[in-house]
Amino acid sequence: MHVYVLPFGLFCVTCKILRKPVLSHPMAYTKNAKKANRVNKRRHVFNTRHKKAVKDAVKETAKLMVGKKPADAAKSLPGLYKAIDKAAKHGTIKKNTAARMKSRITKRLVAATK
């Protein structure tokens, strides 16, 4: 394992598993920094969970639209809106991004039903 020190308190570690350099922060030193690391890990889990829910819902709706099943796609739309709104509510994605996603998906669904 090779360690390279970078500016701004960061260092780069060559990961044996990935076989490429990985940017890393030094170990937390103060009590507040340790707590911040715990909070960041917890938020990371929640954010990835919300993003995955949105991606899965978008994929499901898109698959139904491509499969020429607009009625089923329209039925899956409330679940998609729920996932997007929940991600926006928790700050995983921004409010305008959520509105843009919903608008584009609805526009595609209307075009598919014609």
C-alpha positions, 0 to 999 in steps of 0.5 A: 500500500502506497500513501501519497500526501496531498494538500489540504490535509488529504492523502491518496492511498493505493487500494489493493482491491481496486488497484487504483488510488483512492482519495481519503481523509486523515483519521478524525482527531477531535471529538467533533470531527469523530461525530461529524464522520458518524453523521456523514456515514449515516447521511450517506446511507440515507442519501444512497437509499433515496437515490436508489429508490428514485433510480429504480422507480424511473427505470421501472416507468421507463421500461413500461413506456418502452414496452408500449404499456402506457397504462401500466406506466401511468399506474406506476407514476404515483410511486415515482412521484413519491420517491422523487418528492421524498428524495427532495424533501430530505435534501438528497436532490434539490427541489428544482431537480425533482420538479424537472424530473417529474416534468420530463417523465410526464412529458414522455408519458404523454408522448407515449400515450399518443 
